[in-house]
């Protein structure tokens, strides 16, 4: 069984999903790649949602939360999981390019393109907490964000008010 919870953020409604123990999804309402299986879930208050709400409250206050709620990513390819693992290492207020992530993966012996990294970043099921918004184009441009570029820019400005 899967469960959902709605969180009202300063950037709009966010849908959280859980397997009952772990956070399995976090999406802006109606964002690209929003999973259809969420429609058949039960809305319920759970401890994991309470932890995630606390994380989001801290985050949207402009501070870096010092914890990550328990997360679980099932059904994703090893490549996507590797990319999402790298995203978790990007510090609050910092950015990295798709190409830089591709170079990190290449150091492990796997050939990969920045475009392949972009595909994995775009399908991140736990946005904000797995900070896909911190990934930018090689020229510093904002490129792609499943929740919308306006939200990506707002999240980056929240973390670093000096971002242009």
N, CA and C atoms as a LAMMPS dump frame, in Angstrom:
ITEM: TIMESTEP
0
ITEM: NUMBER OF ATOMS
492
ITEM: BOX BOUNDS ff ff ff
-5.0000000000000000e+02 5.0000000000000000e+02
-5.0000000000000000e+02 5.0000000000000000e+02
-5.0000000000000000e+02 5.0000000000000000e+02
ITEM: ATOMS id mol type element x y z
1 1 1 N 0.849 -1.19 0
2 1 2 C 0 0 0
3 1 3 C 0.887 1.243 0
4 2 1 N 0.462 2.25 -0.736
5 2 2 C 1.177 3.513 -0.772
6 2 3 C 0.287 4.611 -0.224
7 3 1 N 0.935 5.576 0.409
8 3 2 C 0.229 6.637 1.092
9 3 3 C 0.723 7.991 0.59
10 4 1 N -0.139 8.995 0.676
11 4 2 C 0.244 10.332 0.261
12 4 3 C -0.101 11.353 1.339
13 5 1 N 0.519 12.494 1.205
14 5 2 C 0.297 13.618 2.111
15 5 3 C 0.532 14.883 1.299
16 6 1 N -0.281 15.89 1.495
17 6 2 C -0.119 17.15 0.774
18 6 3 C 0.515 18.181 1.698
19 7 1 N 1.557 18.815 1.182
20 7 2 C 2.284 19.843 1.918
21 7 3 C 2.146 21.149 1.143
22 8 1 N 1.754 22.207 1.829
23 8 2 C 1.62 23.512 1.186
24 8 3 C 2.904 24.301 1.371
25 9 1 N 3.675 24.393 0.307
26 9 2 C 4.949 25.112 0.345
27 9 3 C 4.752 26.538 -0.158
28 10 1 N 5.742 27.399 0.038
29 10 2 C 5.657 28.748 -0.524
30 10 3 C 5.626 28.755 -2.062
31 11 1 N 6.001 27.623 -2.685
32 11 2 C 6.018 27.533 -4.145
33 11 3 C 4.837 26.741 -4.693
34 12 1 N 3.909 26.375 -3.836
35 12 2 C 2.743 25.611 -4.271
36 12 3 C 2.663 24.264 -3.574
37 13 1 N 1.605 23.541 -3.911
38 13 2 C 1.355 22.261 -3.268
39 13 3 C 2.41 21.232 -3.66
40 14 1 N 2.866 20.461 -2.672
41 14 2 C 3.814 19.366 -2.874
42 14 3 C 3.133 18.089 -2.415
43 15 1 N 3.268 17.049 -3.212
44 15 2 C 2.707 15.738 -2.875
45 15 3 C 3.842 14.845 -2.384
46 16 1 N 3.669 14.284 -1.202
47 16 2 C 4.624 13.336 -0.638
48 16 3 C 4.022 11.944 -0.771
49 17 1 N 4.867 10.944 -0.998
50 17 2 C 4.4 9.559 -1.078
51 17 3 C 5.274 8.694 -0.195
52 18 1 N 4.674 7.662 0.375
53 18 2 C 5.388 6.757 1.268
54 18 3 C 4.898 5.328 1.086
55 19 1 N 5.79 4.39 1.41
56 19 2 C 5.42 2.977 1.45
57 19 3 C 4.94 2.595 2.85
58 20 1 N 4.819 3.571 3.721
59 20 2 C 4.405 3.343 5.104
60 20 3 C 5.549 3.558 6.077
61 21 1 N 6.773 3.376 5.597
62 21 2 C 7.971 3.543 6.425
63 21 3 C 8.888 4.635 5.89
64 22 1 N 9.079 4.651 4.578
65 22 2 C 10.042 5.529 3.921
66 22 3 C 9.347 6.492 2.981
67 23 1 N 10.022 7.596 2.712
68 23 2 C 9.567 8.516 1.685
69 23 3 C 9.954 7.917 0.342
70 24 1 N 8.998 7.788 -0.566
71 24 2 C 9.283 7.226 -1.889
72 24 3 C 9.038 8.241 -2.998
73 25 1 N 8.495 9.402 -2.651
74 25 2 C 8.251 10.406 -3.656
75 25 3 C 7.976 11.77 -3.062
76 26 1 N 8.38 12.803 -3.809
77 26 2 C 8.114 14.182 -3.439
78 26 3 C 8.073 14.977 -4.74
79 27 1 N 6.903 15.477 -5.091
80 27 2 C 6.707 16.173 -6.36
81 27 3 C 5.882 17.428 -6.141
82 28 1 N 6.176 18.449 -6.937
83 28 2 C 5.263 19.574 -7.01
84 28 3 C 4.009 19.066 -7.707
85 29 1 N 2.864 19.55 -7.276
86 29 2 C 1.6 19.131 -7.866
87 29 3 C 1.627 19.371 -9.377
88 30 1 N 1.263 18.374 -10.135
89 30 2 C 1.151 18.411 -11.596
90 30 3 C 2.477 18.607 -12.321
91 31 1 N 3.589 18.279 -11.669
92 31 2 C 4.864 18.424 -12.363
93 31 3 C 5.051 17.323 -13.393
94 32 1 N 5.986 17.537 -14.284
95 32 2 C 6.315 16.564 -15.32
96 32 3 C 6.766 15.27 -14.641
97 33 1 N 6.429 14.149 -15.211
98 33 2 C 6.764 12.81 -14.708
99 33 3 C 6.069 12.478 -13.387
100 34 1 N 4.963 13.154 -13.106
101 34 2 C 4.197 12.826 -11.9
102 34 3 C 3.649 11.416 -12.069
103 35 1 N 3.876 10.536 -11.113
104 35 2 C 3.489 9.131 -11.289
105 35 3 C 1.973 8.909 -11.205
106 36 1 N 1.494 8.066 -12.072
107 36 2 C 0.054 7.785 -12.081
108 36 3 C -0.371 6.911 -10.901
109 37 1 N 0.554 6.101 -10.375
110 37 2 C 0.165 5.2 -9.274
111 37 3 C -0.24 5.962 -8.015
112 38 1 N 0.135 7.201 -7.896
113 38 2 C -0.219 7.987 -6.721
114 38 3 C -1.727 8.178 -6.627
115 39 1 N -2.401 8.183 -7.746
116 39 2 C -3.852 8.387 -7.745
117 39 3 C -4.589 7.294 -6.985
118 40 1 N -3.995 6.102 -6.87
119 40 2 C -4.64 4.986 -6.177
120 40 3 C -4.156 4.82 -4.741
121 41 1 N -3.43 5.792 -4.217
122 41 2 C -2.913 5.678 -2.862
123 41 3 C -3.906 6.253 -1.855
124 42 1 N -3.617 5.998 -0.604
125 42 2 C -4.481 6.48 0.478
126 42 3 C -3.828 7.686 1.148
127 43 1 N -4.588 8.746 1.311
128 43 2 C -4.047 9.911 2.015
129 43 3 C -4.098 9.62 3.515
130 44 1 N -2.953 9.759 4.166
131 44 2 C -2.858 9.372 5.566
132 44 3 C -1.721 10.126 6.241
133 45 1 N -1.892 10.42 7.51
134 45 2 C -0.827 11.046 8.289
135 45 3 C 0.067 9.938 8.851
136 46 1 N 1.355 10.008 8.551
137 46 2 C 2.309 8.994 8.995
138 46 3 C 3.53 9.674 9.605
139 47 1 N 4.28 8.977 10.464
140 47 2 C 5.512 9.561 11.018
141 47 3 C 6.49 10.036 9.942
142 48 1 N 6.612 9.311 8.841
143 48 2 C 7.54 9.726 7.785
144 48 3 C 7.106 11.06 7.181
145 49 1 N 5.822 11.29 7.089
146 49 2 C 5.351 12.566 6.572
147 49 3 C 5.624 13.69 7.578
148 50 1 N 5.524 13.385 8.851
149 50 2 C 5.833 14.369 9.889
150 50 3 C 7.316 14.765 9.812
151 51 1 N 8.204 13.768 9.618
152 51 2 C 9.642 14.035 9.487
153 51 3 C 9.919 14.861 8.231
154 52 1 N 9.269 14.494 7.132
155 52 2 C 9.489 15.198 5.877
156 52 3 C 8.953 16.624 5.954
157 53 1 N 7.81 16.806 6.592
158 53 2 C 7.252 18.142 6.779
159 53 3 C 8.225 18.994 7.584
160 54 1 N 8.835 18.428 8.62
161 54 2 C 9.827 19.154 9.423
162 54 3 C 11.015 19.547 8.543
163 55 1 N 11.483 18.61 7.7
164 55 2 C 12.604 18.886 6.797
165 55 3 C 12.239 20.046 5.869
166 56 1 N 11.052 19.967 5.262
167 56 2 C 10.612 21.008 4.333
168 56 3 C 10.421 22.356 5.031
169 57 1 N 9.887 22.353 6.249
170 57 2 C 9.722 23.608 6.994
171 57 3 C 11.078 24.28 7.221
172 58 1 N 12.078 23.498 7.608
173 58 2 C 13.43 24.034 7.809
174 58 3 C 13.968 24.559 6.479
175 59 1 N 13.85 23.747 5.441
176 59 2 C 14.364 24.112 4.129
177 59 3 C 13.736 25.416 3.634
178 60 1 N 12.42 25.514 3.681
179 60 2 C 11.748 26.705 3.174
180 60 3 C 11.936 27.924 4.079
181 61 1 N 12.517 27.738 5.257
182 61 2 C 12.891 28.884 6.092
183 61 3 C 14.249 29.435 5.658
184 62 1 N 14.878 28.786 4.651
185 62 2 C 16.157 29.248 4.13
186 62 3 C 17.363 28.61 4.767
187 63 1 N 17.144 27.553 5.531
188 63 2 C 18.247 26.864 6.215
189 63 3 C 18.436 25.469 5.639
190 64 1 N 19.632 24.948 5.823
191 64 2 C 19.93 23.588 5.375
192 64 3 C 19.53 22.598 6.469
193 65 1 N 18.569 21.727 6.196
194 65 2 C 18.229 20.71 7.207
195 65 3 C 19.44 19.819 7.468
196 66 1 N 19.634 19.443 8.686
197 66 2 C 20.805 18.636 9.068
198 66 3 C 20.496 17.137 9.101
199 67 1 N 19.41 16.739 8.463
200 67 2 C 19.017 15.329 8.412
201 67 3 C 18.28 15.085 7.11
202 68 1 N 18.183 13.842 6.732
203 68 2 C 17.37 13.441 5.578
204 68 3 C 16.378 12.402 6.08
205 69 1 N 15.101 12.597 5.806
206 69 2 C 14.132 11.572 6.216
207 69 3 C 14.464 10.244 5.53
208 70 1 N 14.081 9.127 6.107
209 70 2 C 14.335 7.84 5.446
210 70 3 C 13.693 7.815 4.061
211 71 1 N 14.506 7.504 3.04
212 71 2 C 14.007 7.446 1.671
213 71 3 C 14.245 6.056 1.096
214 72 1 N 13.44 5.707 0.123
215 72 2 C 13.577 4.437 -0.582
216 72 3 C 13.247 4.673 -2.047
217 73 1 N 14.141 4.2 -2.897
218 73 2 C 13.917 4.338 -4.338
219 73 3 C 13.93 2.939 -4.932
220 74 1 N 12.765 2.468 -5.304
221 74 2 C 12.622 1.139 -5.881
222 74 3 C 12.359 1.243 -7.374
223 75 1 N 12.803 0.253 -8.106
224 75 2 C 12.48 0.166 -9.524
225 75 3 C 13.303 1.059 -10.435
226 76 1 N 14.282 1.755 -9.906
227 76 2 C 15.124 2.618 -10.738
228 76 3 C 16.358 1.84 -11.177
229 77 1 N 16.914 2.236 -12.306
230 77 2 C 18.123 1.574 -12.809
231 77 3 C 19.315 1.929 -11.923
232 78 1 N 20.351 1.087 -11.935
233 78 2 C 21.569 1.397 -11.172
234 78 3 C 22.17 2.747 -11.597
235 79 1 N 22.078 3.073 -12.88
236 79 2 C 22.607 4.355 -13.355
237 79 3 C 21.867 5.524 -12.704
238 80 1 N 20.547 5.482 -12.727
239 80 2 C 19.773 6.566 -12.108
240 80 3 C 20.08 6.668 -10.618
241 81 1 N 20.176 5.541 -9.95
242 81 2 C 20.492 5.577 -8.524
243 81 3 C 21.87 6.186 -8.277
244 82 1 N 22.822 5.918 -9.169
245 82 2 C 24.162 6.498 -9.045
246 82 3 C 24.09 8.018 -9.201
247 83 1 N 23.358 8.483 -10.194
248 83 2 C 23.206 9.927 -10.401
249 83 3 C 22.538 10.56 -9.186
250 84 1 N 21.468 9.957 -8.697
251 84 2 C 20.763 10.529 -7.547
252 84 3 C 21.643 10.529 -6.3
253 85 1 N 22.514 9.528 -6.175
254 85 2 C 23.47 9.514 -5.067
255 85 3 C 24.421 10.702 -5.138
256 86 1 N 24.857 11.037 -6.343
257 86 2 C 25.727 12.21 -6.522
258 86 3 C 24.967 13.483 -6.167
259 87 1 N 23.699 13.562 -6.56
260 87 2 C 22.905 14.746 -6.231
261 87 3 C 22.869 14.985 -4.725
262 88 1 N 22.802 13.91 -3.96
263 88 2 C 22.751 14.04 -2.496
264 88 3 C 24.03 14.63 -1.908
265 89 1 N 25.115 14.652 -2.676
266 89 2 C 26.383 15.198 -2.174
267 89 3 C 26.555 16.683 -2.5
268 90 1 N 25.649 17.264 -3.29
269 90 2 C 25.772 18.679 -3.651
270 90 3 C 25.358 19.515 -2.434
271 91 1 N 26.272 20.345 -1.937
272 91 2 C 25.941 21.129 -0.738
273 91 3 C 24.834 22.154 -0.974
274 92 1 N 24.12 22.448 0.071
275 92 2 C 23.105 23.501 0.099
276 92 3 C 23.734 24.79 -0.419
277 93 1 N 23.068 25.453 -1.354
278 93 2 C 23.552 26.722 -1.872
279 93 3 C 24.577 26.616 -2.985
280 94 1 N 24.927 25.416 -3.397
281 94 2 C 25.922 25.2 -4.453
282 94 3 C 25.247 24.556 -5.653
283 95 1 N 25.91 24.631 -6.797
284 95 2 C 25.397 23.989 -8.005
285 95 3 C 26.505 23.171 -8.654
286 96 1 N 26.089 22.304 -9.574
287 96 2 C 27.004 21.464 -10.341
288 96 3 C 26.385 21.303 -11.728
289 97 1 N 27.216 21.074 -12.723
290 97 2 C 26.674 20.911 -14.074
291 97 3 C 26.422 19.434 -14.384
292 98 1 N 25.576 19.219 -15.385
293 98 2 C 25.316 17.853 -15.847
294 98 3 C 26.626 17.21 -16.295
295 99 1 N 27.47 17.991 -16.968
296 99 2 C 28.753 17.484 -17.437
297 99 3 C 29.679 17.085 -16.297
298 100 1 N 29.669 17.851 -15.211
299 100 2 C 30.504 17.507 -14.055
300 100 3 C 30.053 16.187 -13.431
301 101 1 N 28.758 15.96 -13.391
302 101 2 C 28.246 14.679 -12.875
303 101 3 C 28.688 13.55 -13.802
304 102 1 N 28.585 13.769 -15.112
305 102 2 C 29.021 12.753 -16.081
306 102 3 C 30.504 12.425 -15.873
307 103 1 N 31.333 13.439 -15.63
308 103 2 C 32.768 13.202 -15.379
309 103 3 C 32.977 12.38 -14.111
310 104 1 N 32.206 12.654 -13.069
311 104 2 C 32.325 11.866 -11.832
312 104 3 C 32.016 10.399 -12.101
313 105 1 N 30.984 10.151 -12.901
314 105 2 C 30.604 8.769 -13.203
315 105 3 C 31.647 8.12 -14.098
316 106 1 N 32.201 8.87 -15.048
317 106 2 C 33.234 8.325 -15.945
318 106 3 C 34.451 7.86 -15.157
319 107 1 N 34.754 8.537 -14.05
320 107 2 C 35.9 8.13 -13.222
321 107 3 C 35.725 6.726 -12.65
322 108 1 N 34.484 6.253 -12.609
323 108 2 C 34.232 4.89 -12.118
324 108 3 C 34.322 3.869 -13.248
325 109 1 N 34.634 4.349 -14.465
326 109 2 C 34.796 3.437 -15.595
327 109 3 C 33.589 3.301 -16.491
328 110 1 N 32.534 4.047 -16.226
329 110 2 C 31.322 3.982 -17.039
330 110 3 C 31.288 5.184 -17.974
331 111 1 N 31.136 4.938 -19.269
332 111 2 C 30.995 6.045 -20.213
333 111 3 C 29.564 6.557 -20.142
334 112 1 N 29.452 7.877 -20.041
335 112 2 C 28.122 8.474 -19.918
336 112 3 C 28.162 9.901 -20.463
337 113 1 N 27.053 10.351 -21.007
338 113 2 C 26.966 11.709 -21.529
339 113 3 C 26.211 12.604 -20.544
340 114 1 N 26.402 13.908 -20.723
341 114 2 C 25.66 14.874 -19.917
342 114 3 C 24.158 14.724 -20.172
343 115 1 N 23.777 14.353 -21.412
344 115 2 C 22.355 14.177 -21.74
345 115 3 C 21.758 12.998 -20.959
346 116 1 N 22.53 11.917 -20.821
347 116 2 C 22.05 10.769 -20.041
348 116 3 C 21.874 11.166 -18.579
349 117 1 N 22.811 11.956 -18.079
350 117 2 C 22.696 12.463 -16.708
351 117 3 C 21.432 13.301 -16.585
352 118 1 N 21.175 14.145 -17.589
353 118 2 C 19.979 14.984 -17.572
354 118 3 C 18.693 14.173 -17.5
355 119 1 N 18.661 13.053 -18.22
356 119 2 C 17.489 12.181 -18.165
357 119 3 C 17.271 11.616 -16.772
358 120 1 N 18.357 11.215 -16.13
359 120 2 C 18.248 10.672 -14.764
360 120 3 C 17.837 11.762 -13.78
361 121 1 N 18.438 12.933 -13.91
362 121 2 C 18.113 14.042 -13.017
363 121 3 C 16.634 14.397 -13.158
364 122 1 N 16.146 14.448 -14.379
365 122 2 C 14.754 14.824 -14.627
366 122 3 C 13.739 13.848 -14.07
367 123 1 N 14.136 12.594 -13.891
368 123 2 C 13.213 11.577 -13.373
369 123 3 C 13.401 11.308 -11.881
370 124 1 N 14.091 12.187 -11.196
371 124 2 C 14.292 12.066 -9.748
372 124 3 C 12.923 12.046 -9.051
373 125 1 N 12.617 10.973 -8.304
374 125 2 C 11.289 10.892 -7.682
375 125 3 C 11.163 11.637 -6.354
376 126 1 N 12.286 12.115 -5.808
377 126 2 C 12.229 12.781 -4.499
378 126 3 C 12.897 14.15 -4.627
379 127 1 N 12.239 15.022 -5.394
380 127 2 C 12.835 16.334 -5.648
381 127 3 C 12.976 17.132 -4.355
382 128 1 N 13.797 18.122 -4.418
383 128 2 C 14.195 19.015 -3.329
384 128 3 C 15.102 18.272 -2.338
385 129 1 N 14.638 17.173 -1.754
386 129 2 C 15.484 16.429 -0.816
387 129 3 C 16.658 15.797 -1.558
388 130 1 N 16.394 15.145 -2.695
389 130 2 C 17.462 14.758 -3.619
390 130 3 C 17.525 15.956 -4.568
391 131 1 N 18.497 16.856 -4.368
392 131 2 C 18.427 18.205 -4.926
393 131 3 C 18.746 18.335 -6.418
394 132 1 N 17.847 17.88 -7.25
395 132 2 C 18.024 17.984 -8.699
396 132 3 C 17.998 19.427 -9.171
397 133 1 N 17.417 20.32 -8.39
398 133 2 C 17.378 21.734 -8.767
399 133 3 C 18.766 22.371 -8.735
400 134 1 N 19.742 21.715 -8.124
401 134 2 C 21.1 22.255 -8.03
402 134 3 C 21.953 21.912 -9.246
403 135 1 N 21.357 21.26 -10.229
404 135 2 C 22.101 20.889 -11.438
405 135 3 C 21.766 21.897 -12.537
406 136 1 N 22.824 22.46 -13.128
407 136 2 C 22.674 23.504 -14.14
408 136 3 C 23.436 23.126 -15.402
409 137 1 N 23.242 23.894 -16.462
410 137 2 C 23.968 23.675 -17.706
411 137 3 C 25.436 24.052 -17.557
412 138 1 N 26.274 23.57 -18.458
413 138 2 C 27.713 23.811 -18.375
414 138 3 C 28.067 25.295 -18.488
415 139 1 N 27.209 26.067 -19.118
416 139 2 C 27.459 27.503 -19.249
417 139 3 C 26.83 28.31 -18.115
418 140 1 N 26.308 27.622 -17.115
419 140 2 C 25.693 28.274 -15.966
420 140 3 C 24.221 28.568 -16.133
421 141 1 N 23.662 28.215 -17.289
422 141 2 C 22.233 28.447 -17.525
423 141 3 C 21.374 27.445 -16.774
424 142 1 N 20.181 27.892 -16.417
425 142 2 C 19.203 26.975 -15.848
426 142 3 C 18.632 26.167 -17
427 143 1 N 18.718 24.868 -16.9
428 143 2 C 18.174 24.013 -17.956
429 143 3 C 17.327 22.936 -17.32
430 144 1 N 16.119 22.849 -17.728
431 144 2 C 15.225 21.786 -17.311
432 144 3 C 14.981 21.681 -15.826
433 145 1 N 13.754 21.428 -15.482
434 145 2 C 13.357 21.08 -14.123
435 145 3 C 11.929 20.586 -14.233
436 146 1 N 11.696 19.368 -13.786
437 146 2 C 10.365 18.759 -13.942
438 146 3 C 9.269 19.581 -13.261
439 147 1 N 9.633 20.31 -12.207
440 147 2 C 8.653 21.148 -11.516
441 147 3 C 8.456 22.506 -12.157
442 148 1 N 9.296 22.833 -13.164
443 148 2 C 9.228 24.119 -13.842
444 148 3 C 10.437 24.98 -13.504
445 149 1 N 10.941 25.69 -14.498
446 149 2 C 12.128 26.53 -14.283
447 149 3 C 11.885 27.632 -13.253
448 150 1 N 10.66 28.124 -13.152
449 150 2 C 10.359 29.142 -12.147
450 150 3 C 10.601 28.603 -10.739
451 151 1 N 10.237 27.348 -10.521
452 151 2 C 10.448 26.743 -9.201
453 151 3 C 11.939 26.468 -8.961
454 152 1 N 12.64 26.019 -10.011
455 152 2 C 14.075 25.77 -9.888
456 152 3 C 14.785 27.055 -9.471
457 153 1 N 14.485 28.154 -10.146
458 153 2 C 15.106 29.429 -9.819
459 153 3 C 14.759 29.851 -8.392
460 154 1 N 13.51 29.686 -7.991
461 154 2 C 13.086 30.056 -6.635
462 154 3 C 13.83 29.228 -5.586
463 155 1 N 14.009 27.925 -5.843
464 155 2 C 14.733 27.069 -4.9
465 155 3 C 16.197 27.483 -4.805
466 156 1 N 16.815 27.779 -5.939
467 156 2 C 18.218 28.207 -5.927
468 156 3 C 18.371 29.549 -5.207
469 157 1 N 17.447 30.467 -5.407
470 157 2 C 17.505 31.769 -4.737
471 157 3 C 17.262 31.622 -3.229
472 158 1 N 16.422 30.666 -2.867
473 158 2 C 16.178 30.411 -1.441
474 158 3 C 17.484 29.967 -0.765
475 159 1 N 18.249 29.13 -1.466
476 159 2 C 19.499 28.6 -0.917
477 159 3 C 20.641 29.605 -0.996
478 160 1 N 20.635 30.438 -2.034
479 160 2 C 21.716 31.38 -2.247
480 160 3 C 21.121 32.646 -2.865
481 161 1 N 20.786 33.632 -2.045
482 161 2 C 20.133 34.833 -2.567
483 161 3 C 20.976 35.592 -3.603
484 162 1 N 22.256 35.284 -3.741
485 162 2 C 23.123 36 -4.684
486 162 3 C 23.107 35.387 -6.077
487 163 1 N 22.314 34.342 -6.297
488 163 2 C 22.245 33.707 -7.61
489 163 3 C 21.53 34.628 -8.58
490 164 1 N 22.102 34.766 -9.765
491 164 2 C 21.489 35.628 -10.801
492 164 3 C 20.49 34.847 -11.607
